[in-house]
Amino acid sequence: MHPSKNKPRAESGVDLHWLSSVPAFTPAGSAFGLPWAQGEVDRTTPFTVQDQSGDGVPVQSWPLAYWPDGSLKWTGHALGTNTGLASTLHLSTGTPTEPANPVSVSETDSAVTVTTGSFTATIPKSGTTLLTSLSSTKSLAQDITLLLLLQSGPDPDFASGAEGSVPAVTKYEGNIESVTVEQSGSVRAVIKVCDGKIYIIHFPFIVRIYISAGSTSARIVHFFIYDGDQTKDFIKGLGLQFKTPLTDELYNRHIRFINSPPPPATTPAASEDPGIWGEPVRVVSGLRRDATAPVLNAQFEGTATPDLSTWPTSVSSEIDQLAVWNDFSLAQLHHSAFTILKRSTGGSASSWIDHAGFGERAAGVGYVGGATGGGVVFGVKDFWQGAPRSLDIRGAGTDTATTSLWAWSPLAPAMDMRRYDTVPHGLDLAYEDVGDPDPDPTGIGRSYEVTLQLFESTPSRDTLAKLTSVHTDTPQLVAQPDFYASHNLFGGRWNVPDTSSSGLAAIEKRKSDLLDFYISDIDQRSFYGFWNYGDVMHTYDQTRHMWRYDVGGYAWDNGELSTDLWLWTSFLRTGRADLFKTASAMTRHLSEVDFHHTGPFAGLGSRHNVSHWGDGAKEARVSGSSLKRPFYYLTADELISDIMDYSLQADQTIMTWDPLRKVLPPPPPAGPGRLRIGPDWTTLVGNWFVKWERTNDTTWRDRIKVGMNDIGGFTYGLLTGNGAAVGWNADTAHLVDEGGEGEGAYDLMMIFGGGELLMEVMELITDEPAFDAAWLDYCRLYNASNADKLARYGKSFSSSSFPFPQYYAKLQAYAGQRLNDTSIKSAAWTVINTNTVGVWAPVQTIGGTDVLNPINEIPNLATNDAGQLSLSEYAVMAIAPELAPGSSFIENVDWDGRSSTVATEETSEKEEYAVKKRKGKAWRRLLCV
């Protein structure tokens, strides 16, 4: 059905490049995914990688997805540590090069042991120790455990002057119940560690440990699920702890903390390297007596000092009188400020020096160890972005240092999972849907990532700087946009930017500028924090010159109208590294924070709200698997694989939480449940489709076909039901016609990724002609006249049932493509050319007393329109570029503020009220309930 393209043949291979720049190191290796045309490769096909000199690079490969004929649709690939560090790599079919130090995995009843060269990781199968040891010639990281500090109540409000006591805090350690070897190849081993209940009492978790060929490090990804009582279980600290034996003299032991790399140099003299805070446990510089340059320089650089007998006796004779700095802490309690503290061996009987160092954004990278005895470089990914975080070292002056890497710092206020208010604030004004159910965070989750790397001696400052760049900008291999476009990925109605006509060039410029703004606005508006990072806001408040962060359903976006698909499609079109990073963070956020993995809402997500999980609309569309595929297939990320499986629970959970329970009477017994064909059933189709292509198990395809057959038999096809409401049976996957067609709007059906998904699905399921006809009718007629609808359905529909034609221009163009009808494609272009919703005025700067800090803004911006209009324009441009106008229509737009489906004019209060009153019904149609 899709116009044929000359897809790359497997035998030709794929050119790869590093997303940002060639990394200096890849201490934990690297992984990536690639698509293949149907029939090109199968499970037995070997792959090889070569650098630009033709030298082989060891690679490990595995299936990620299958075509219906069993050939591979996507493959995952891993390179070993510090390999492939070239500007261009080439992957093709062929025998892979073997690594010099292959990974081997051995397993007993009590432990899994992973070895590469002299490096060994030991993972016990039970108890509270995640890894017993990481060792090379020495065991330098020991007793690695997961830690939880749980507070029994909220922090007292001492700032009000009230009396009170701090609630009790209890320490728990992760309790391991199962260990599975997921991958065991020569290039990489992946070990999955799970627990039914983390920390004995609450919080199920998944941990993965990655070991790559030639490595001296372990990459650890910890995902936990919150299933505590939001009124009693306040997380005070969450993280990972390990111990390091220390044998060097106190003056040869070193602590390092590294700052984030600076922004691009503004002057030729500016350094591109991150700053480093480095001090010994016993300082010999700055004394009243000079220890001399050989001693001082060695201590500063972290190399072994000359033998103590060669030091000036004025220093060596009294060195034992000098302070021993035993404890160190870097606290990043806010994304834009960190402090470094240290404390002597006086411990809790002495005070901290709280001005040892400071900065804005720490990299989350540090070192603890000795100049000759070695130690551990540790790194926490997205450190400052996920604040409050901290790095804490205790006992550096003893035989064993204990390092705690806190994903949630105990130095911060306790994590408060309660909603921002105790009462709802209504749909009509605050756009908020609270009650039935009440806000409940049960089942949401979050992950963080740690890398521990062993060094036989204290690494140089230059080495630490290069390692920091890797930790703050994870190396990722990708292909060129033309390659991705040639495979028609994820629906395939997009292309690389085309500026061959002035009309196309104008749209491309507008889309690029809009993306630039959204990327920069994340930093401008500080969209950071443990639970927030990765999300953006829903709608702008023009009066206050800020996003509506405190207004009910207008605050956090929670992926409304597939913001993530917009970003991923934009990356695939352009190859922009900033888009990849932003889309990756958003997928992490949406799949973890806005998704109930367990509990009463298992498999569903939460609609946009001030609190990410605070809205009462629990819907499958937020948690759907199909929108997580780009991240999964491009990175081969195993955690996203788990989370996509969690989404399959939505089938049954919808039976309890009918998405229309507040606006329609209970469903008739024939259902016995209810959902909407879109976005609910289409989301379930996406979940089943992803599971089908990942496993080639046709059970999931058959669930899709059951619903297709039902819809194909409905008189009104996809326009069946009140707002597409139909009966639903989770056990059989059957849909039931409840009647009521034309009584509600159909605009929500295909704007959560459902349209793009069905474009792809219908290329693979070709034996449901009745559904295909109904699908094409929907695409063809959504923006058509009522006369056309009447001719097809024998029923007149109100135009109010089909708002936002600009969102559906993509399906209109798709119908024209499928039917080879230029008039339909031209009609889609007419919608795009005459639309002004989501076409905003240029960026403007606001300063002075109107705002706290000068800011750039786009008046009346709404993320709904930014994402959906962009996806629609991408599709229309790709399907019918020859019909694009020769000149831009944008010059004639009257910037009256009504450039959003949700924004209101910022004029006088009286006029604003009148505008709101006029648009009230349109607002109601936007509600996802």
N, C-alpha and C positions, 0 to 999 in steps of 0.2 A: 504493500500500500504506500509505503514511503518512497519518494523519488529515489532512484538508485544513485549512489555515489561511488566513486572509486575508492573503496576502503583499502587501507594499507594491508598488504599481505604479510602474514607472519614471517615468511621467509625473508622479507625485506628488513624486518626488524624495526626498532623504535629508537630514535635519538632522545636522550635524556639530559637534563641539566639540573643543577641545584637551584632551588627556588630563589634564594636571595643572592648568594655568592658562594664560591667554593669554600667550604669550612676548613679550618686548620686541623681539626680533629673531628672524629665521630666516635667518642668513647663508648657509646652504647650501640654502635652500628646504626643502620638506617633501614627503613622499610617503606615500600610504595606499592601501588597497584596500577595495573594497565588493562585496558579493554581489548577485546579481540572480536573480529568478525565471526559470524556463525560458521562452524565447520573448519576453521583455520587451525586450531590447536585442541588437544584433548589432554586427559590426565597423564598420559604417558609422554607428552612432549617435553623434552628437556630445554632449558634456557641457559644462555651464556651471556656474559657481559664483558665488554672490552672498553678500555679507555681510548683516548684519541691517538695514542701511540700503537694501538693494536694489542696491548698487553691484556691478558685475561684478569678479570676481577671476580673473585669467588662470589657466587650468588646462590641463594636458596629460594625455591619457588613452590607455590601451593595454590590450589584452586580457591577462588573467592565466590564465583557464580558460574552458572551453567546456562547454555541455551537449551531449548526443549529437546534437541537431538543428542544431548549429552556432551557436546563440545563445550569448551570453556569460553565463557563470556567475559570474565575478569579473572586475573591472576594476581596473587600477592608475591612480593619479592623482598628479600632481605640481603643487605651487604654487611660484611663483617666490620669490625672496629678499624677505623682509620684506613679504609679502602675506598677506592673510587673517587679519590679527592682530585678530580680533574674537571675542567670546564665543560667537557662533553663526554658522555658515556653512550654506548650503543648496546641495546639488548636485542638479542635475536634467538632463534632456535639453534640448539647445538649443545654439545657436552660442556657442562660448567667446569670452570677451574676450581680445583680444591684448595681450601685455605691452608696456609703453612701450619697453623695451630688449630686444627678442627675442634669443634665442640663435641664432647662426649657426655652422655647422661647415664648414670647407673642408679638403680632403685632397689631399696630393701623394704622390709616391712615397716621400718621406722623412719626412713629418710630418703630424700632424693639428693644426689650429688652431681653437680655439673662442673666439668673441667674443660679448660682450654689452655694449652701450654702449662705454665706453672700456676695458673689461677684456678682456684676451686671455690665453689659456693655450696654450702651444705644447708638443706632445707628440711627441717624435721616435719613429720606427718601429724604430730599432735602436740599439745601443750600450748604455751603462750609465747614461744619464741618463733618468730617468722623465719629468720635465718640464724643458724648457730654460729656461722663464721663465713667471712670472706677472707681468703688468704692467698698470698702469692708465695714468696719465700717465708713470709711471716703472716700470722693471723692478725690483721690490723683492724678489722671491723667484726665485733663479736656481739652475741646476744641482741640481735636486732629485733625489736618488738614494736607493736602498735600500742599507742597510749591513748586513753580517754580520761579526761578529768571532768566529772559530772557534778554540777552544782544543783542543789535541791530546791532552789527558788531563784527568782530574779534578783539582780543587784539592788541593794537598798538605795534610795534616793537621798544620799547624804548631802547632795548639793542644795537640797531644800532646807537644810538645817535640822532635818529630822534625826532622831536617835534610832538605833537599831544595830543589828549584828549581821555579819555576812553569813549567808546560808552555808551549810556544810558542803565541802567538796570531797568527793571520793575518787580515788584512782582505780582504773581498771586497765587490764592488758588484753590484747586480742587473743581470743581462744580459737585455735585452729582445729578444724574437724575433717577437712578433706584437702588433699594435695593431688593435682593431676598434671602429668606431663602432656602439654598440649602440642608442643613441637619439639622434635629432637632430630635436628639435622646437623650437618658439619659446620654450617655458618651461624646457626642461631638455635637456642633452646628457649622455650617459653613454658614457665611453670605457673599454673593457676592454683591459688590458695583461697579456700572459701571457709565460711563459718555460718552456721545457722543463726547464731546470736553472737554478735561481736561483744567483747568485753564482758562476757558471761551473761549480761542482763538485757542488752538492747543492741540495736544497730547492726543488722546483717551486713557483711562485707564481701568484696571480691578483691583480691590482690593478685597482680601478675608480676612475675620476676623475669626479666629478660637478660640473657647472657649471650654475647656475640663472640665469634671467633677472634682470637688475638686480644681479647679484652682483659682488663684488670678491674672491671667495674660491673655493677649490677644496676639496671634500671628497674625501679619499683613503682607500680601504679596502684594506688589504693583508692577504691571506690566504696563509700559507705552509704547506707540507707538509714534515714532518720525514722524510727518507729517508736519513739518515746512519747511521753505525755508532755504536751507543749506547756502545760501549767506547772510542771514539776521538774522536767529534765532539761536543764540549761547547760549546754556544753561550755565548760570553762577552758578546756584545752583538747586539741586533737592533733595527733602527729605520730612521728616515728622516732625511736631512740636506739642508739648503738653505743658500744664501748670500744675504746682504743687503748691497748697497752702502751705505756710510755717508758722508755728506757734511757733516753738522752738526759744529760745534765739539764737542770732547770733553765740555764741560760741558752741551751740549744734546743729548747722546745718552742714551737711557734704556733701562733694563731693568725689566721688570715680571714678577713671579710672583704668582699669585692663589691664595688659599686656597679650600677648598670653602665653599659657603654654610653658615651655621650651622644647627643643628636649629631647629625652630619656637621662636619666642621664648617664654621662660619668664617674662619680665617685660616690662611695657609699654615700658621703656627699651631693651630689647635690640634691636640692629640685625639686620635680615634680610639685609643685604648681606655678601658675603664680604670678608675682609680682603685687603689688597694690599701686597705688598712691592715698593717702587719706589725705585730709586736711579739716579743718573746715572753715567756712566763716569768723570767727574772731579767729585768732590764739593766744593762750595764752602760748605757749611754746617758749623757746628761748628768753624770756624777760630779762630785766635787773634785775627784781625781780622775785623770784621763786613762781610760783602758787602752788607748792607742788605736790607730786606724785599722791594723789587721784584725783586731778583735771586733771593733765597732762595725766595720764594713761587712765582715762575715755574719755578724748577728743580724744586721739589717737585711742582708740578702737571703738569710735563712740557710746558709751553708755552715758547716762545722767550724767553730772558732778554733784558733790555735790551742794547743795543750795549755791547761791552766798554769803549768809551771813556767811558761814563757811570758805570762802576763806581768805587768808591773805589780810588784808585791804590795804597793799601796792600795791596789784594788783587790788582788787575789786573797790577801790576808783577811779581808773583812767582807768578802762577798756573801758569806752566810748571813750577814746582817741585813742584806737588801730584801725588800718586799718580794714575796712570791704571789704572783697574780694567778689565782686558782680558778676563778669563775669569770666567764665572759658571756655577754648577751648582745645580740643585735635585734632591736625591736622595730619592726615596720608596722606600726599600729594604724597608720593611714597611708594611702597609696603615694602621697607626696612628701613623706617625712619619715626618716629613720634615725635612731640614736644607737650608739654603742656604749655599753657600760662594762665595767670590770670591777672585780672584788678580790680582796686578798684572801689568804688562808684563814683569816678571822671568821669567814663564813657568815652565818646569820648573826653573829655577835658583832660584826662590823658593817659599815655602810658601803653602798655601791658608789663608785665614781661614775656619775651619770653624764659626764661630758668628755668621755674618751674619744668620741667621734660622732659625726652626724652627716646627714646628706638627705637627698630627696628620695631616690628610688634605688634601693639595694638590689643587687642581682639575685640574691638568695644563694650565693655561692660562697663557700668558705673552706678552711683547712684546719685540721688539728693533727699535730704530730711532731716528730723530731727531725733534726737536721740529718742524722744518720740512721735513726731507728725507723724512719718512715711514718706515714700516717694516712689520713683519708681526706680527699677532696669531696665535699658534699654539695649538692645543688638541689634546690626546690624550684621547679618550673613555675612560671607566672607568679613569681614571689610577690612583688609589690602590687601586681594587678589583683591578687587575691587577698589583700590585707583584710584583717590584722593577722600578720604572721611574725614569727621570730625564730632566731637561731640561738641556741643556748648550749654552752659548754661548761661543764662542772668537773672539778677535780683535775684540772690541767697540771696542778702541782703535786699530784699523787702518782701512784703507779698506774692508774687507769683513769682516763678521761671519759666522761659520759656526755654524749652529744644528743640533744633533742632538737628535731626539726619540726617546728610547729606549723601545721596548716591553719590552725586557729590558735592564736597565741594566748596563753594563760595571763599575759600581762594586759590583755584587753578586757573590756566588760564581757560578761558571760553571754553566749549566743542566745538570743531571745527569739523563739520561733512563733510567738503569738502574733496575731494580726494587729495592724496598726490602730484599730479601734475596736470597741466592744459592741458597736451597733452598726447596722448597714446604713448606706447613704443614698440609696435609690437609683433606679435606672434613668429616670427622666433628666435629673440634674447631674449626678455624678457618674452616670454610665456604668453603674456598679451592680453586680448581681450577687448578692450575699444572702444566705439562708437556704436551707434545703439543698445542700448541706451547709452547715456552718463551716467557717474556715478551719482547715485541718492539714498540717504539714505531713501527716503520716505517709510514708512511702516515698517522699522525695529524697534525692541523694546528691552527692558531690564527690568528685575525685580530685586527687592531687598527685603529683609525680615527683619522685626523688631519684637522684642518681648518686651512688657511692662508688668512688674510684680510689684504688689503692696506689700509693706512691712509696717507693723504697727510700726516698729522702724528700725533704721539703721541696716542692716544685718552685721554680723560679717565678718571679713576678710576671715575666713575659709569658710563661706557660699558663699561669693562672688567668691572665688577661684573655688569652686565646680560648681557653676552656670556658670562660664566662660568656664569650660571644656565642658559643655553641649552646650553653644552657639557656640563654635569654632569647635565642633565635634558632629553634630546633631545626637542624638541617633536614631538608625534604627534597627528594628527587621528583621531578615532574616532566611531562612531555610538553610539546608545543601546542598552542591552541588549535592550529590547523589539524593536528592529529586527533585531538578530542572531537573537534567538529566533524571530522570525516566518519566518526563512529555513531553520529546521531544520538549522543548520550542523553538519557533521562527525558525522553520524548523527542529530542532531536530537532525541534523547531527553533533553532537559534543558529547563528553563524558568527564568524569572527567579524569584528567591526568593518563595515563597508561604507566608504565615503565617496563612492563613485558618482553620486549625484548630490546636489546641494541639499535636497530634502533629507536624504539619508545622513549626510554629514552633520546637519543641524541636530537631528535626533541623537546621533552618536555623541556629539559635543555636550548636549544637555544631559545625557545619561552619565557621561564621564564626570562632568562637573558635580552632579548629584552624588555620585559615589565618593568623590573627593571630599565633599562636605560631610557625609555620614562618617567616613573614616576619621576625619579630623575632629568631628564633634564628640566622638567617644572620649578623647583626651580633654577637649575643651570643657565638657560637662562632667568629667570624672565618673564615667560609667564603669566603676571598678568596685571591688569588694568580693568577699568570699562567695556570697550568693548572687551578686549582681553581674560579675564580670562575664561578658559575652552577650549581654542583652543590650538593647537600645530602647528608647522611649517611643510611645505610641503617637501622641499628638502634642503639638506646640501650643503654648499659651502666649498669644501675641501681646496681650496687655502687660504681662509680667516679664516678657522677654526670656522665657524659660519653658522647658518642657513641663507638662502638667503632672509633675512627679507626685503630687499629693491629691489628685482628683480621681478617685475611684478607678474606673476602667480605662482612663486615659493615660495611665502612668507607664509601667513597664510593658513592653510590647508582647513578650512571650510568643514571638514568632507569628503574630497575627497576620493573616493573608500571606503566609509563606515568605517572610522576610529572608529566611535562610536560603530558600531556593533562588531568590533574586541575587543574593551575594554569590552563591556557588555558580550560577549560570554566568554571572558577570566575570568570575575568575576564569571559567572555562573558555569564555570568548576572548579574554585579554591576556591571561597568564600573569596578572598583577599579583605580586607577592603580598602586598598589603591586604588585598581582598581575600587571599587564601587564609591568612592569619586571622582576619576578622571573622570569616565564615567558619573557620575551625573552632574558634572560641564560642561562637554562637551555637554551633551544633553541640558542643560540650554542654553549654548552659541549658539549652532547650531539652536535651536528652536526659539531663540529670535533675536540674532544679525545678523545671516546669512540668515534670513527669512523675506521676505516682507509680512507683515500681511494685509496691506491695500495699496491703491494707484495703480499706473499703473501696478505694477508687483505682485499684490495680489495673494498669494498662491505659488509664486516661491521663490527660493533662489538664492544666488550669488555664482558664481564660485570663487575659490581660488585667492587671490590677496594681494597686500601690504595693501590696505584698505579692510576691511571685505566686504563692500558692493560696492567696486570700480570696479569690473569687469562687462563688458557688457553682459556676458553670464548669463542670468536669467533663471534658470532651475528648474523644479519640483523636480529633484533628490535630491537637497540640502535640500528641505523643506519637504520631504516625511514623512508620519506618521508612516510607518512600523518600521523605525529605532528608533522612539521615544517610542515605546511600552515597551521595557524593563524597562525604568525609570518609565513610567506611571504605569505599572502593579506591579512593585516591591514596589513602594512608595505610590500608590493611589493618586498621585499629581493632584489636580484639574486644575492648570494652564496649565499643559501639555495637559489636556483634551481639554481646549479651543483652544490651539494652533493647535492641530491635526484637529480640525474643520476648522480652517483658511486654512489649506492645500487643502480643497475641492474646493477652488476658482480656483485652478490651471487648472481645466478642461477648463474653459472659457478663462483664461488669456493666455494659450498656443495658442489660436486662433489668438491672436494679436502678440505674441512673438514666432513665429515659431523657434524652436531651430536650424534649419538648414537654416535660412533665409540668412546667409552670404555666404553659399557655394553651395546652390542649387537655381534654379529659383523658382518663386512663385508656390505654389501647384496648381494642376488643380482644376477646379470648383467642381469636384465630391467630394473633401474632406469635406468641403472647406478649412480646415486647414491642418496642417501637424505636425507630431511628429515621433519619432522613437519608434519601438516596445519596445526596451530597450535602454536607461534607462527611457524614458519618460512614455510610456504606463504602464510599470511594476510599476513605481512609483505611477501612478494614481490608478492602481489596488491595491497597498498597502493602499492608502488613503481610497478607497472604502471598502476594506476588513476590515480595522480597524473600520470604521464606522458601517459596517454590524455586526461585532462581538460585538461591544459596545452597539448596539441598538437592534440587532436581526431584523432589518428592511431589508427585502429581496430586497428592491429597489436597495440597493447598491450591493448586490450579482448579481442582474440581469444586472447591468452595466458591471460587470466583464464578465459575460457570453456572452454578445453581442460581445465584442472584441474577446473572445475565439472562438466563432462560426465563426467570420470573419477569424481569423488566421487559424483555422482548415480547411477552404475552400480555402486558398491561396495555389497555386501550390508549393511554396517554404517554406511554413510554417513560422517559425520564422526567416528564412533567406530572407524573402521578402524585396525588396526595396534596394535602394542604402544606405548602412550602416544602414539597417532596417528602412528606411524612408517610411512612409505610410500616406495616407490621414487620416484626423481626423475630426470628427463632434462631438463637445462638447454636443450638444443638445441630440443626439441619442446614443452617445458612440460608433458609428460604425467606423471601420477602412476600408480604401480603398487601394487596391493594385495599386501603381503608377508605378510598374516595376523598372528596374535598379538593380536587384539583382546581387550581385557579383562585383559591381562597387566600393564599399566601404568596410571598415572593420567592423567587428561585435564584436570587443573586448569590447566595452563599454556596451554591452547589459545587462550583468548580474553581473557586479562587483560593483554595488551600492546597494547591498542588494536584488536585484531582484531574483537572484538564490535561496537564502535562502527562500525568500517569496513564490516563486512558488512551492518549495518543500512542504511548509505547505498548500498552497491553494489547491493543487491537491489532498490532503488527504480529503478535505471537499467538493470540487466540483467534483463529480465523474461521472457526466452525460454529459461531453463534450469530448467524446472519440477522435474525430478528433483533437482537440487541444492537448489532452494528448499525442497522437501519435506524433504530431509535436514537442511538448515540449521534449519528450524523444529522438526524432531524433536529436534535437539541442544538447542536453546533450551528446548523444552518439557520435556525429559526429564532434563536434567542434575540438577536438584534433585528429580525425581520418584522414586517408589518403584521398587524393583527389579521389582515386578510389572508396573509400567507399561513398564519397559525390556524385560522379557521379552515382553510382548505385542507390542511393536514389532519387536524384533530377533530374537526366538526364542532368546535367550541370556540367561543370568543373569550379571549384573555384580556385582563386589564393591563395597560402599559405599566402600571405601578408594580406588576409582578416581575418586571424585567429591568430593574435599575442598573446603573453603572455599565452602560454599553461598552465603554472604553476597556473594561476588564475582559470583556467577552469578544473583543475584536480578534483576539488570537484564535479562538475557536471558530469564528466566522471565516477567517483566512484558511484555517485548517480544512474546513468543510469545502471551501472553494478548491483547495489543492486536491482533496480526495475525489471530488466530483469533476475536477478539471473544468471548473466554471470560473472564468475570469471576472464575471460580473459580481460574484460573491466576494472574490478577493478584492475587487475594487471597492465594494461596499465597506469592507473592513478598513481599507485605507481611508475612506471618507470619515469613518468614525474617529480614527487616529488623527486625521488632519484637522478636524473641526473640534476636537476635544480640548478643553482648557482645564479640566480637573486634574490636578497633579502636575500641572505645568506652572512652575512657580517663578516669581520674580527672582532676579539675581541675588546673590549673597550680599547682605548689607552689614555694616559694623555699627554696633550700639555701644556708647560709652557714657562718660559723665555720671551724673547722679541718678540716671535711670536704672543703672545696674551696679552690682557689687564690683565686678571686674569687666573691662571691655570684652565684648563677645562678637562673634560673627553669627548671623542668623539668616534663615530663609523664612520670610513671613508666612505664617499659617501652615507650616510644614506638617504633613501627616504621613507616617510610615506606611500605613495601608496603601495610600496612593503611590508612594515612592516605589514600593515593591511590585504591586500588581500592575501598575501602568507600565513599568519597565519590562516586566515579563511579557506583557501583551505586545508592546512595541518590538521587543526582540523577535517574537514569533512572526509578526506581520512583515518585518523587514527581511527575515530569512526566507519566508514562503514566497513573497512577491516583491522582491527588490526592484523589479522592472516597472512596477506601478507607483513607485515613490514619487512624490512631487519634485519638480525641478527647483523649487525654491521653498524656503521655510515659511510656515504659517505663523511661527512663534512671534514674529515682529508685530503682528496685529493683535496680540492678546492684550486685553484690558486688565491690568493688575488691580482688580477691585477687591482682592482678598478672598473671593469665593473660589479658590483654586484647590480645594480639598473636599472630600466627601464628608469630612467630620469637622473641619475648622469653621469657625464663624468669623464674621467681619469684626474688626476691632475699631468700632466707631463709638458713638455715644452709648450709654447704657440703655437708653430707650430704644435706639435703633438695633442694638445688639439683641435685645430681648425680642424685638419683632422678627429679626432674622432667625433666631432660635425657634420661635413659634412657627414660622413658615417651614422650617426644616425638621420639625419634630418627627414627622412620619418617616422621613429618610433616615434619621438617627435610629429609630426603632428597627428599621430594616437591617442596620449594621450589627445589631445585637446577635451574638452567636448563641442564642438560647431559643 
